[in-house]
Amino acid sequence: MPANTRIGSRWIGLALSFGLMQGVLAAEAPPAPAWMPPPAFTEGLTALAAADVTTASADVQALGESPLATYLQFRVLMATASSDPAAAVAFIQNNPDFIFSTNLKARTLSVLAAQNRWADYLALTSQAPSLKNPPARQCQYWQAEIETQAFGESDAADALALWQQGRALPKSCDAVVHWLETHDRLDRAAYQARLRGAVMDGNLSFAELVVRQGTRAKIPGLAAYLRRWRDARVDPSGTIATLKTIKKPTAEDQALMTQALIWLARADPQAAAELLPVLSVRQLPAESRDRVAQTLALKAAYTRMPQAYAWLMALPEAVQNHETRTWAVRAALRTEDWRGVRQALYRLSVDTAAQPEWQYWRARADEALGDKSGAEARWQALLIVPDYYGFLAADRLGVPFPWRSLPHPQIATDTVVNNPAVQLAFYLRSAGQIDDARRAYLAAFEALPPAQQPALAQLAIDEQWYDRASIAIARLGKQDDPAWFTWRYPMPWRDAVEAQAKAQGLTPDWLYAVMRRESLFMSDVGSGAGAQGLMQLMPATARWINHKANLGLDAIDLHDPATNITLGAAYLAHLNMLYDGQMPLAVAAYNAGPGRVKQWRPEDRSLPGDVWVDTIVFDETRNYVRAVMGARLIYQWRSSILEAQSKKVDPPPVGEKPPALLAWLTPVTPSGGQPAVDLASTTATTPAGAAAGSAASAATPSLESVAQTRRP
């Protein structure tokens, strides 16, 4: 794009009502013509795909001084690093802040290591940009130090600690392991530490390999040592009984006793709790006793044992942390012990207690204990933010949520449109280099002065680049501002969404809420678990629901938006029927699978819907359900305005009716009280992972999702 040319943006009419666009968004539109890259760039990419480096290099020259020339040169150097690492090093030195220099540096370091150019390796390591150091690269660095006589005692200690972790190391670690062996660092204690690590990781086959390696190195007693620790893992009660008979336990005996109790606590918290009082300080030191108590108390909470609350509240301060304190609240919630809830809330840190989640539950406890005015004051304070707890607070108060009537600001983009880093992102997107385009956009955003960042968010909005717009808005701190909701909660592929929602007896707002949480509307993404496309379906789930719902799809391309929406809508409708229309259960099952939801249902009595959601064991699923339900309400609000526009009538007045969140949070019945489809027979044929594995977390972990925690 010429330097004096402003982007030919498609300024969508933003006549906003209550902060929402008064128009219909189509599917993600193609880039504007102004962003079409010059022929030399596309020719260069085509040449590289055919391994024609000569043509690609000529295209770099043809592009002149431009961000696309820099990017294409980077791609050429990635292809030629093995034959010309010096050119790659020179590029890195000249472009340390270029977002893709990290890729080239990692590639060049691997080349230098393969070529045994260790002095050059160390020189490049010390240059910007910095890289993460996974074990393979860390071991290469240590080998470079060994080969250049720069390997010191602190390096040796770090290398030994890595070796003792009880996991197989990459081949690049062979040299440093050889150094440890030849310098007598891998003694009996080191082997025992590695065996402990392997057993604690549950990697017993690797532990057997370590024994064989140690035996060849003439390290005595390893087989017996492994047998002792393996037996403790397999039968912790038996090991504890044996250790109790030792009158003068060694430090090793105490360590084994502690670990055996931890394993027992994870399997049978009650049995571990009964053992703690009968063990002497000599058998189990106080610090170890506290660790065991923490483990069994948390396990009791995760598995909904009635003792959980008392055990968590009784933990000494030394082992109290965010996890134990928040789960004490949840344990009391699970039994609807409102005095216990209030007491546990008092123990939260000031910052934690001020969060909307805990303010909501403080208000619920206040109301249950007769402090209606206190509850109403806390709920009133939550109405500031249009999110899950703000909507719940409005419902509890019996008032409409106070949506603000703020138009989306019109922000000029001419301050950023000529920025080379910004141009690179949009050119790459136009050229189909979408993953690199996304990285380039975020790098450009972070590099801009704060005053210019809203303009880059606007530029993504103008180009209907939904995922980058949403992330940029969040990084601006505007994620809860209704003025930006048109773009935080877009409605692409409307025809397909509305058609499939109607076909499956759902509403479009529900599909959009799931789609947004799963993929941020990135149709090309996949998760580490294998889920694919807009609604992040596992291939096996897609095939299953295609057959189950008689969809008749011959070829299933999960990256095709229409196909993915069709299958995702059918699967969500199946879950909705499976749980008799209880939205929280269906949404939780979409994320974690029906088998998990069956485990999480109450055992002997119904639970209020909001209590059930906030006591889901997995962190990710708990946050997922809340996010989807809140987003569905926002989409419902958006749809009501768009519907009014299509009928050419005034939109519903702000505050005409309260949100419907509590209407979706009906009491959750015990697993035996499920009246719909038989869950056991369904999960026998439904893939256990369901639609698990949101790619939004892989794409934007700090913004759109949190890592799932699976409890021990």
Wavefront OBJ file of the C-alpha trace (Angstrom):
o trace
v 0.000 0.000 0.000
v 1.434 3.428 -0.847
v 2.481 5.386 2.212
v 0.005 8.172 1.523
v -2.969 5.898 0.881
v -5.535 5.421 3.605
v -6.993 1.937 3.830
v -10.149 1.441 1.797
v -12.106 0.229 4.790
v -15.639 -0.983 4.533
v -17.160 1.420 7.003
v -20.189 -0.519 8.167
v -23.043 1.676 9.256
v -22.760 1.904 12.980
v -26.026 3.571 13.888
v -26.103 2.009 17.302
v -28.927 1.414 19.678
v -27.862 0.554 23.200
v -24.329 0.132 21.851
v -25.193 -2.435 19.169
v -24.837 -2.410 15.394
v -28.057 -1.862 13.514
v -27.283 -4.130 10.601
v -26.610 -7.724 9.771
v -23.068 -9.035 9.680
v -22.285 -11.537 6.988
v -19.652 -14.236 7.114
v -16.074 -13.048 7.484
v -15.594 -10.865 4.450
v -12.569 -11.063 2.162
v -9.900 -8.450 2.779
v -10.369 -5.081 1.179
v -8.626 -4.673 -2.193
v -6.176 -2.188 -0.661
v -4.652 -5.039 1.332
v -4.073 -7.329 -1.623
v -0.318 -8.025 -1.629
v 1.733 -7.314 -4.744
v 2.272 -10.177 -7.202
v 5.923 -10.562 -6.183
v 4.879 -11.584 -2.686
v 2.403 -14.257 -3.722
v 4.867 -15.460 -6.361
v 7.545 -15.735 -3.686
v 5.319 -17.800 -1.417
v 4.434 -20.080 -4.316
v 8.108 -20.475 -5.161
v 9.000 -21.398 -1.590
v 6.221 -24.001 -1.531
v 7.968 -25.539 -4.551
v 11.416 -25.233 -2.883
v 12.434 -22.638 -5.485
v 14.588 -20.415 -3.296
v 16.167 -18.595 -6.229
v 12.865 -17.210 -7.469
v 11.753 -16.349 -3.944
v 15.000 -14.449 -3.305
v 14.467 -12.468 -6.481
v 10.969 -11.634 -5.317
v 12.401 -10.294 -2.052
v 14.453 -7.826 -4.060
v 11.478 -6.917 -6.219
v 9.450 -5.975 -3.144
v 11.991 -3.338 -2.117
v 11.849 -1.824 1.363
v 8.557 -3.116 2.716
v 7.211 -5.276 5.538
v 6.367 -7.960 2.999
v 9.955 -8.034 1.776
v 11.151 -8.534 5.345
v 8.667 -11.339 5.888
v 9.489 -13.078 2.599
v 13.195 -12.806 3.374
v 12.503 -14.449 6.742
v 10.733 -17.310 4.956
v 13.665 -17.704 2.541
v 16.136 -17.813 5.424
v 14.051 -20.420 7.241
v 14.419 -22.574 4.123
v 18.159 -21.909 3.695
v 19.363 -21.797 7.301
v 21.131 -25.152 6.976
v 23.219 -24.012 4.021
v 23.724 -20.398 5.072
v 23.301 -19.892 8.818
v 25.429 -16.736 8.667
v 22.753 -14.994 6.598
v 20.123 -16.005 9.132
v 22.268 -14.680 11.981
v 22.729 -11.382 10.153
v 18.975 -11.052 9.639
v 18.329 -11.692 13.333
v 20.922 -9.099 14.312
v 19.375 -6.528 11.979
v 15.763 -7.348 12.923
v 15.715 -8.325 16.620
v 12.219 -6.879 17.144
v 10.665 -8.531 14.093
v 7.982 -10.853 15.433
v 9.198 -13.859 13.420
v 12.867 -13.485 14.334
v 12.174 -15.833 17.252
v 11.282 -18.566 14.755
v 14.395 -17.966 12.726
v 16.608 -17.862 15.804
v 15.244 -21.196 17.043
v 15.768 -22.714 13.595
v 19.317 -21.346 13.313
v 20.301 -22.562 16.761
v 19.215 -26.078 15.798
v 21.308 -25.828 12.626
v 24.379 -24.618 14.508
v 24.009 -27.432 17.019
v 23.718 -30.019 14.241
v 26.865 -28.583 12.654
v 28.755 -28.545 15.995
v 29.371 -24.803 15.688
v 29.195 -24.308 19.418
v 30.942 -20.940 19.715
v 28.541 -19.524 17.135
v 25.691 -21.179 19.038
v 26.614 -19.387 22.269
v 27.077 -16.092 20.452
v 23.618 -16.297 18.894
v 22.040 -17.382 22.180
v 23.186 -14.170 23.822
v 21.556 -11.996 21.163
v 17.995 -10.715 21.060
v 15.277 -11.832 20.786
v 15.074 -14.080 23.831
v 13.621 -17.569 23.491
v 11.945 -19.997 25.816
v 14.211 -22.825 26.898
v 12.549 -26.231 26.719
v 14.765 -29.159 27.768
v 16.015 -29.839 24.215
v 17.322 -26.288 23.741
v 18.622 -26.054 27.305
v 20.648 -29.218 26.759
v 22.008 -27.832 23.484
v 23.139 -24.753 25.388
v 24.865 -26.877 28.018
v 26.575 -28.902 25.301
v 27.794 -25.663 23.736
v 29.254 -24.674 27.108
v 30.859 -28.087 27.543
v 32.449 -27.943 24.099
v 33.781 -24.430 24.751
v 34.906 -25.165 28.340
v 32.321 -22.762 29.769
v 30.261 -25.343 31.684
v 30.301 -24.421 35.367
v 29.140 -25.861 38.676
v 25.815 -24.057 38.628
v 25.174 -25.477 35.157
v 26.047 -28.949 36.413
v 23.619 -28.600 39.326
v 20.839 -27.480 36.973
v 21.543 -30.321 34.564
v 21.472 -32.855 37.388
v 18.155 -31.463 38.627
v 16.715 -31.868 35.123
v 17.957 -35.453 34.904
v 16.453 -36.300 38.302
v 12.948 -35.212 37.295
v 12.066 -38.755 36.336
v 11.243 -38.216 32.672
v 12.897 -39.291 29.460
v 15.136 -36.546 28.093
v 15.496 -35.573 24.426
v 18.490 -36.836 22.481
v 20.076 -33.384 22.608
v 20.664 -34.044 26.323
v 22.946 -37.031 25.673
v 26.110 -34.922 25.806
v 25.324 -33.296 29.140
v 24.234 -36.651 30.617
v 27.558 -38.104 29.467
v 29.338 -35.230 31.239
v 27.414 -35.975 34.432
v 28.331 -39.656 34.179
v 32.031 -39.071 33.542
v 32.235 -36.542 36.355
v 30.640 -38.920 38.896
v 27.495 -36.839 39.367
v 25.100 -39.732 38.699
v 25.600 -41.551 41.977
v 23.186 -43.738 43.917
v 21.359 -40.752 45.428
v 20.864 -39.232 41.983
v 19.442 -42.484 40.606
v 17.125 -42.822 43.580
v 15.849 -39.274 43.036
v 15.161 -40.078 39.391
v 13.321 -43.246 40.359
v 11.176 -41.330 42.854
v 10.326 -38.788 40.203
v 9.342 -41.478 37.715
v 7.139 -43.306 40.232
v 5.449 -40.091 41.366
v 4.702 -39.291 37.715
v 3.208 -42.762 37.349
v 5.827 -43.670 34.732
v 6.698 -47.125 36.030
v 7.992 -48.438 32.702
v 10.477 -45.581 32.565
v 11.470 -46.346 36.155
v 12.308 -49.907 35.086
v 14.517 -48.485 32.342
v 16.312 -46.281 34.883
v 16.999 -49.362 37.024
v 18.544 -51.150 34.041
v 20.668 -48.122 33.215
v 21.812 -47.812 36.805
v 22.606 -51.496 37.030
v 24.847 -51.209 33.954
v 26.546 -48.277 35.693
v 27.113 -50.565 38.709
v 24.786 -48.611 41.031
v 23.655 -51.119 43.708
v 20.194 -51.638 45.200
v 18.103 -49.842 42.598
v 15.701 -52.702 41.890
v 14.841 -53.020 45.580
v 14.518 -49.248 45.878
v 12.103 -49.091 42.959
v 10.105 -52.010 44.324
v 9.641 -50.197 47.630
v 8.367 -46.993 46.000
v 6.276 -48.815 43.424
v 4.614 -50.855 46.163
v 3.824 -47.635 48.024
v 2.041 -46.262 44.977
v 0.143 -49.480 44.268
v -0.687 -50.281 47.908
v -0.134 -47.191 50.054
v -1.968 -48.692 53.048
v 0.351 -51.700 53.105
v 3.442 -49.505 52.910
v 2.158 -47.270 55.697
v 1.499 -50.293 57.895
v 5.055 -51.508 57.325
v 6.611 -48.106 57.964
v 4.664 -47.729 61.216
v 6.611 -50.684 62.653
v 9.978 -48.961 62.189
v 11.060 -47.555 65.535
v 13.712 -45.183 64.227
v 12.646 -44.117 60.743
v 15.242 -42.531 58.488
v 14.673 -39.435 56.379
v 14.041 -41.792 53.474
v 11.406 -43.657 55.523
v 9.724 -40.363 56.381
v 9.706 -39.303 52.725
v 8.162 -42.616 51.717
v 5.585 -42.366 54.505
v 4.620 -38.861 53.353
v 4.243 -39.883 49.728
v 2.323 -43.053 50.586
v -0.109 -40.979 52.639
v -0.525 -38.513 49.788
v -1.317 -41.366 47.404
v -3.756 -42.775 49.945
v -5.339 -39.345 50.452
v -6.000 -39.071 46.716
v -7.591 -42.517 46.625
v -9.344 -42.609 50.005
v -9.316 -39.301 51.922
v -11.201 -40.779 54.889
v -8.638 -43.560 55.377
v -5.790 -41.062 55.264
v -7.568 -38.783 57.728
v -7.971 -41.649 60.186
v -4.252 -42.450 60.022
v -2.921 -38.954 60.669
v -3.729 -38.819 64.424
v -2.022 -42.147 65.150
v 1.304 -41.324 63.498
v 4.020 -39.822 65.640
v 6.057 -36.775 64.700
v 9.028 -39.098 64.223
v 7.081 -41.121 61.676
v 5.533 -38.095 59.997
v 7.048 -34.650 60.616
v 4.650 -31.753 61.129
v 5.346 -30.172 57.737
v 4.621 -33.451 55.966
v 1.500 -33.978 58.059
v 0.181 -30.616 56.915
v 0.837 -31.478 53.244
v -1.100 -34.712 53.617
v -3.955 -32.908 55.376
v -4.133 -30.387 52.549
v -4.216 -33.140 49.923
v -6.998 -35.127 51.585
v -9.077 -32.026 52.311
v -8.946 -30.857 48.700
v -9.664 -34.340 47.383
v -12.670 -34.494 49.704
v -13.884 -31.184 48.272
v -13.394 -32.289 44.670
v -15.347 -35.482 45.339
v -18.077 -33.755 47.401
v -17.423 -35.545 50.688
v -19.420 -34.047 53.574
v -16.251 -33.730 55.677
v -14.583 -31.446 53.137
v -15.626 -28.146 54.659
v -14.467 -29.010 58.176
v -11.171 -30.418 56.931
v -10.427 -27.387 54.761
v -11.281 -24.921 57.500
v -9.074 -26.815 59.968
v -5.947 -26.670 57.807
v -3.060 -24.746 59.372
v -2.216 -21.408 57.838
v 1.055 -22.761 56.420
v -0.813 -24.829 53.831
v -3.765 -22.530 53.250
v -3.778 -20.971 49.789
v -6.200 -19.692 47.169
v -7.250 -23.233 46.252
v -8.024 -24.370 49.796
v -9.841 -21.173 50.725
v -12.044 -20.992 47.635
v -12.873 -24.687 47.823
v -13.923 -24.242 51.426
v -16.544 -21.799 50.134
v -17.616 -24.252 47.426
v -17.812 -27.118 49.909
v -20.215 -25.083 52.024
v -22.176 -24.058 48.930
v -22.604 -27.670 47.922
v -24.457 -28.364 51.175
v -26.141 -24.920 51.189
v -24.581 -24.219 54.575
v -24.897 -20.446 54.378
v -23.230 -19.769 57.713
v -20.352 -21.906 56.548
v -20.272 -20.020 53.252
v -20.032 -16.700 55.062
v -17.361 -17.982 57.434
v -15.255 -19.330 54.547
v -15.670 -16.080 52.633
v -14.203 -14.184 55.584
v -10.965 -16.133 55.069
v -10.455 -15.103 51.456
v -7.821 -12.509 50.701
v -9.075 -8.962 50.274
v -8.483 -9.018 46.515
v -10.173 -12.389 46.060
v -13.166 -11.497 48.209
v -13.746 -8.372 46.106
v -14.168 -10.391 42.896
v -17.734 -10.583 41.500
v -17.973 -14.343 42.044
v -17.423 -14.081 45.773
v -19.399 -10.869 46.174
v -22.362 -12.655 44.620
v -22.075 -15.548 47.061
v -21.609 -13.210 49.996
v -24.902 -11.597 48.975
v -26.584 -15.007 48.665
v -25.351 -15.924 52.139
v -26.467 -12.573 53.565
v -29.936 -13.032 52.105
v -30.220 -16.596 53.408
v -29.175 -15.436 56.872
v -31.671 -12.570 56.997
v -29.521 -9.612 55.937
v -31.635 -8.590 52.960
v -30.366 -5.015 52.797
v -26.747 -6.177 52.806
v -27.479 -8.661 50.039
v -29.239 -6.058 47.912
v -26.369 -3.604 48.322
v -23.861 -6.173 47.090
v -26.058 -7.194 44.167
v -26.610 -3.559 43.271
v -22.836 -3.065 43.099
v -22.557 -5.989 40.657
v -24.868 -4.319 38.133
v -21.973 -2.252 36.811
v -20.612 -5.075 34.642
v -22.740 -6.898 32.036
v -21.531 -10.412 32.763
v -22.729 -13.635 34.386
v -22.754 -12.270 37.924
v -24.122 -8.894 36.892
v -27.046 -10.620 35.175
v -27.609 -12.884 38.181
v -27.559 -9.887 40.489
v -30.243 -8.176 38.396
v -32.373 -11.307 38.562
v -31.943 -11.548 42.330
v -33.001 -7.924 42.684
v -35.930 -8.511 40.321
v -34.893 -5.611 38.080
v -33.830 -5.334 34.459
v -30.111 -5.208 33.859
v -29.244 -1.539 33.233
v -27.854 -1.765 29.716
v -26.128 1.469 28.898
v -27.096 3.387 25.760
v -23.645 4.250 24.422
v -22.716 4.369 20.739
v -19.565 2.688 19.587
v -16.929 5.402 19.129
v -15.843 6.149 15.571
v -12.058 5.996 15.667
v -9.898 7.204 12.801
v -7.390 4.597 11.671
v -5.020 6.849 9.745
v -2.646 6.942 12.727
v -1.860 3.235 12.312
v -2.700 2.254 8.749
v 0.761 3.170 7.452
v 2.618 1.446 10.298
v 4.773 -1.296 8.695
v 4.006 -3.813 11.445
v 0.286 -3.198 11.055
v 0.515 -3.471 7.280
v 2.327 -6.785 7.583
v -0.518 -8.303 9.608
v -3.215 -7.321 7.129
v -1.170 -8.235 4.067
v -0.453 -11.668 5.530
v -4.128 -12.192 6.223
v -4.952 -11.285 2.643
v -2.291 -13.693 1.390
v -3.790 -16.571 3.378
v -0.960 -16.725 5.936
v -3.532 -16.550 8.697
v -1.553 -17.953 11.640
v 1.346 -15.585 10.979
v -1.129 -12.760 10.387
v -2.651 -13.274 13.824
v 0.768 -13.209 15.477
v 1.757 -10.124 13.517
v -1.428 -8.294 14.513
v -0.896 -8.869 18.239
v 2.768 -7.918 17.968
v 1.802 -4.704 16.201
v -0.829 -3.973 18.835
v 1.625 -4.385 21.708
v 4.244 -2.245 19.973
v 1.915 0.714 19.432
v 1.666 3.560 21.929
v -1.456 3.099 24.081
v -3.092 6.124 22.465
v -2.963 4.413 19.050
v -4.118 0.965 20.098
v -7.856 1.794 19.808
v -7.226 2.697 16.175
v -5.800 -0.766 15.509
v -8.817 -2.330 17.211
v -11.000 -0.219 14.903
v -9.007 -1.374 11.892
v -9.704 -5.013 12.746
v -13.374 -4.080 13.174
v -13.452 -2.391 9.778
v -11.991 -5.517 8.196
v -14.370 -7.845 10.072
v -11.396 -9.670 11.573
v -13.505 -10.896 14.461
v -10.983 -12.740 16.615
v -8.341 -9.988 16.501
v -10.962 -7.309 17.118
v -12.242 -9.163 20.176
v -8.765 -9.657 21.590
v -7.785 -6.056 20.938
v -10.908 -4.803 22.687
v -10.062 -6.977 25.692
v -6.515 -5.661 25.791
v -7.913 -2.156 25.747
v -9.856 -3.060 28.893
v -13.163 -2.511 27.062
v -14.390 -6.102 27.156
v -17.249 -5.215 29.497
v -18.225 -1.984 27.759
v -21.505 -2.433 25.787
v -20.319 0.236 23.380
v -17.932 -2.392 21.985
v -20.269 -5.381 22.183
v -21.072 -5.335 18.468
v -17.509 -6.442 17.871
v -16.866 -8.465 20.989
v -20.009 -10.431 20.168
v -20.311 -10.461 16.374
v -22.850 -12.510 14.440
v -21.117 -13.934 11.352
v -22.521 -16.776 9.222
v -25.995 -15.640 10.252
v -27.878 -17.517 7.571
v -26.260 -20.831 8.515
v -26.610 -20.225 12.249
v -30.274 -19.269 12.064
v -31.130 -22.147 9.731
v -29.436 -24.778 11.894
v -30.777 -23.326 15.127
v -34.293 -23.540 13.709
v -33.689 -27.068 12.406
v -32.507 -28.268 15.826
v -35.019 -26.414 17.997
v -32.415 -24.080 19.453
v -31.974 -20.321 19.376
v -29.178 -18.604 17.433
v -27.923 -16.839 20.554
v -27.003 -20.195 22.104
v -25.047 -21.308 19.042
v -23.233 -17.983 18.872
v -22.348 -18.117 22.567
v -20.814 -21.587 22.220
v -19.075 -20.707 18.960
v -17.535 -17.598 20.442
v -16.165 -19.411 23.470
v -14.905 -22.356 21.454
v -13.077 -20.665 18.591
v -13.528 -16.884 18.659
v -15.015 -17.413 15.183
v -11.769 -18.805 13.758
v -12.997 -21.499 11.399
v -9.510 -22.821 10.645
v -8.331 -23.582 14.165
v -7.837 -26.878 15.937
v -7.059 -27.667 19.554
v -4.337 -29.829 21.018
v -6.989 -32.419 21.854
v -8.001 -32.677 18.193
v -11.191 -30.596 18.190
v -11.711 -28.656 14.979
v -13.437 -25.608 13.560
v -15.917 -23.018 14.734
v -17.641 -25.189 17.336
v -14.538 -27.265 18.114
v -15.896 -30.707 17.375
v -13.858 -33.842 17.734
v -13.860 -35.819 14.453
v -15.338 -38.878 16.183
v -18.103 -36.756 17.710
v -18.838 -35.231 14.323
v -19.183 -38.655 12.693
v -21.334 -39.888 15.572
v -23.784 -36.977 15.533
v -23.942 -37.055 11.724
v -25.261 -40.613 12.012
v -27.284 -40.065 15.200
v -29.113 -36.986 13.870
v -29.495 -38.371 10.318
v -27.774 -35.322 8.874
v -26.669 -37.219 5.786
v -23.339 -35.442 5.337
v -21.180 -37.526 2.996
v -17.925 -35.661 3.516
v -17.194 -33.955 6.806
v -14.852 -30.981 6.610
v -14.862 -29.514 10.103
v -13.100 -26.380 8.875
v -15.993 -25.596 6.569
v -18.180 -23.167 8.545
v -21.517 -24.473 7.271
v -20.597 -28.088 7.990
v -19.256 -27.315 11.434
v -22.294 -25.244 12.387
v -24.617 -28.014 11.173
v -22.865 -30.679 13.239
v -22.333 -28.446 16.271
v -25.972 -27.403 16.381
v -27.085 -31.032 16.154
v -24.738 -32.083 18.951
v -25.795 -29.203 21.190
v -29.451 -30.076 20.543
v -28.695 -33.695 21.464
v -27.194 -32.573 24.767
v -30.095 -30.223 25.394
v -32.501 -33.135 25.007
v -30.263 -35.419 27.042
v -30.474 -33.051 30.019
v -34.158 -32.229 29.600
v -33.506 -28.641 28.571
v -31.204 -27.783 31.484
v -28.792 -25.424 29.806
v -25.946 -25.528 32.383
v -25.684 -29.315 32.141
v -25.781 -29.299 28.347
v -23.100 -26.606 28.141
v -20.903 -28.374 30.694
v -21.251 -31.623 28.734
v -20.295 -29.851 25.505
v -17.042 -28.842 27.182
v -16.187 -31.795 29.416
v -18.301 -34.666 28.100
v -21.508 -36.309 29.361
v -19.583 -38.757 31.519
v -18.109 -35.959 33.606
v -21.473 -34.259 34.000
v -22.959 -37.508 35.251
v -20.252 -37.599 37.938
v -20.932 -33.985 38.905
v -24.686 -34.258 39.407
v -25.809 -34.228 43.057
v -26.120 -37.579 44.772
v -29.269 -37.382 46.855
v -31.010 -34.021 46.463
v -31.480 -31.218 43.978
v -29.110 -28.257 43.949
v -29.903 -24.692 42.883
v -28.576 -24.132 39.380
v -26.211 -21.335 40.366
v -24.750 -23.486 43.155
v -24.222 -26.406 40.773
v -22.404 -24.249 38.215
v -20.057 -22.707 40.761
v -19.142 -26.062 42.295
v -18.158 -27.774 39.024
v -14.822 -29.424 39.727
v -12.910 -28.432 36.580
v -11.855 -24.800 36.532
v -12.171 -24.561 32.754
v -15.638 -26.082 32.626
v -16.897 -23.877 35.457
v -15.629 -20.765 33.679
v -16.856 -22.090 30.339
v -20.442 -22.539 31.524
v -20.544 -19.075 33.061
v -19.039 -17.483 29.947
v -21.421 -19.225 27.549
v -24.481 -18.381 29.625
v -23.470 -14.736 29.952
v -22.658 -14.490 26.251
v -25.969 -16.092 25.336
v -27.802 -13.368 27.205
v -25.776 -10.681 25.439
v -26.551 -12.282 22.078
v -30.205 -12.507 23.038
v -30.142 -8.787 23.769
v -28.425 -8.080 20.432
v -30.913 -10.240 18.537
v -33.904 -8.443 19.998
v -32.592 -5.159 18.625
v -31.781 -6.607 15.206
v -35.219 -8.210 15.059
v -36.838 -4.887 15.820
v -34.820 -3.313 13.029
v -35.841 -5.968 10.527
v -39.483 -5.213 11.372
v -38.790 -1.482 11.196
v -40.077 -0.912 14.697
v -38.444 0.656 17.707
v -36.205 -1.711 19.698
v -37.494 -2.782 23.109
v -36.902 -0.078 25.699
v -33.947 -0.525 27.988
v -35.219 -2.301 31.053
v -38.414 -3.656 29.570
v -37.827 -7.072 31.079
v -35.161 -8.578 33.337
v -32.555 -11.018 32.020
v -33.458 -14.675 31.916
v -30.344 -16.128 33.519
v -32.068 -17.523 36.591
v -34.724 -19.046 34.339
v -31.937 -21.129 32.764
v -30.468 -22.056 36.154
v -33.187 -24.439 37.240
v -32.440 -26.895 40.082
v -30.114 -29.728 39.086
v -31.557 -33.087 40.046
v -29.626 -36.150 41.210
v -28.246 -38.333 38.425
v -30.935 -40.933 39.042
v -33.650 -38.348 38.412
v -32.821 -37.643 34.799
v -35.999 -38.084 32.772
v -34.593 -37.712 29.261
v -32.363 -40.045 27.241
v -30.556 -42.736 29.221
v -27.111 -41.267 29.833
v -25.356 -44.567 30.341
v -26.402 -45.906 26.961
v -25.590 -42.604 25.283
v -22.080 -42.278 26.635
v -21.377 -45.840 25.597
v -21.533 -44.692 21.976
v -20.805 -40.981 22.305
v -17.075 -40.092 22.210
v -16.090 -39.473 25.809
v -14.399 -36.174 25.060
v -17.504 -34.744 23.413
v -16.590 -31.430 21.824
v -13.729 -30.981 24.259
v -10.648 -28.874 23.761
v -11.454 -25.255 22.952
v -8.986 -23.820 20.483
v -9.606 -20.329 21.809
v -7.357 -21.238 24.711
v -4.589 -22.188 22.344
v -5.058 -19.052 20.334
v -5.504 -16.516 23.134
v -4.857 -18.102 26.500
v -4.587 -14.867 28.436
v -7.828 -13.418 27.115
v -10.536 -15.797 26.115
v -10.087 -18.887 28.243
v -8.292 -20.425 31.148
v -6.430 -23.688 31.268
v -8.507 -26.587 32.410
v -7.481 -28.034 35.744
v -8.242 -31.707 36.179
v -8.268 -32.511 39.853
v -6.239 -35.394 41.261
l 1 2 3 4 5 6 7 8 9 10 11 12 13 14 15 16 17 18 19 20 21 22 23 24 25 26 27 28 29 30 31 32 33 34 35 36 37 38 39 40 41 42 43 44 45 46 47 48 49 50 51 52 53 54 55 56 57 58 59 60 61 62 63 64 65 66 67 68 69 70 71 72 73 74 75 76 77 78 79 80 81 82 83 84 85 86 87 88 89 90 91 92 93 94 95 96 97 98 99 100 101 102 103 104 105 106 107 108 109 110 111 112 113 114 115 116 117 118 119 120 121 122 123 124 125 126 127 128 129 130 131 132 133 134 135 136 137 138 139 140 141 142 143 144 145 146 147 148 149 150 151 152 153 154 155 156 157 158 159 160 161 162 163 164 165 166 167 168 169 170 171 172 173 174 175 176 177 178 179 180 181 182 183 184 185 186 187 188 189 190 191 192 193 194 195 196 197 198 199 200 201 202 203 204 205 206 207 208 209 210 211 212 213 214 215 216 217 218 219 220 221 222 223 224 225 226 227 228 229 230 231 232 233 234 235 236 237 238 239 240 241 242 243 244 245 246 247 248 249 250 251 252 253 254 255 256 257 258 259 260 261 262 263 264 265 266 267 268 269 270 271 272 273 274 275 276 277 278 279 280 281 282 283 284 285 286 287 288 289 290 291 292 293 294 295 296 297 298 299 300 301 302 303 304 305 306 307 308 309 310 311 312 313 314 315 316 317 318 319 320 321 322 323 324 325 326 327 328 329 330 331 332 333 334 335 336 337 338 339 340 341 342 343 344 345 346 347 348 349 350 351 352 353 354 355 356 357 358 359 360 361 362 363 364 365 366 367 368 369 370 371 372 373 374 375 376 377 378 379 380 381 382 383 384 385 386 387 388 389 390 391 392 393 394 395 396 397 398 399 400 401 402 403 404 405 406 407 408 409 410 411 412 413 414 415 416 417 418 419 420 421 422 423 424 425 426 427 428 429 430 431 432 433 434 435 436 437 438 439 440 441 442 443 444 445 446 447 448 449 450 451 452 453 454 455 456 457 458 459 460 461 462 463 464 465 466 467 468 469 470 471 472 473 474 475 476 477 478 479 480 481 482 483 484 485 486 487 488 489 490 491 492 493 494 495 496 497 498 499 500 501 502 503 504 505 506 507 508 509 510 511 512 513 514 515 516 517 518 519 520 521 522 523 524 525 526 527 528 529 530 531 532 533 534 535 536 537 538 539 540 541 542 543 544 545 546 547 548 549 550 551 552 553 554 555 556 557 558 559 560 561 562 563 564 565 566 567 568 569 570 571 572 573 574 575 576 577 578 579 580 581 582 583 584 585 586 587 588 589 590 591 592 593 594 595 596 597 598 599 600 601 602 603 604 605 606 607 608 609 610 611 612 613 614 615 616 617 618 619 620 621 622 623 624 625 626 627 628 629 630 631 632 633 634 635 636 637 638 639 640 641 642 643 644 645 646 647 648 649 650 651 652 653 654 655 656 657 658 659 660 661 662 663 664 665 666 667 668 669 670 671 672 673 674 675 676 677 678 679 680 681 682 683 684 685 686 687 688 689 690 691 692 693 694 695 696 697 698 699 700 701 702 703 704 705 706 707 708 709 710 711 712
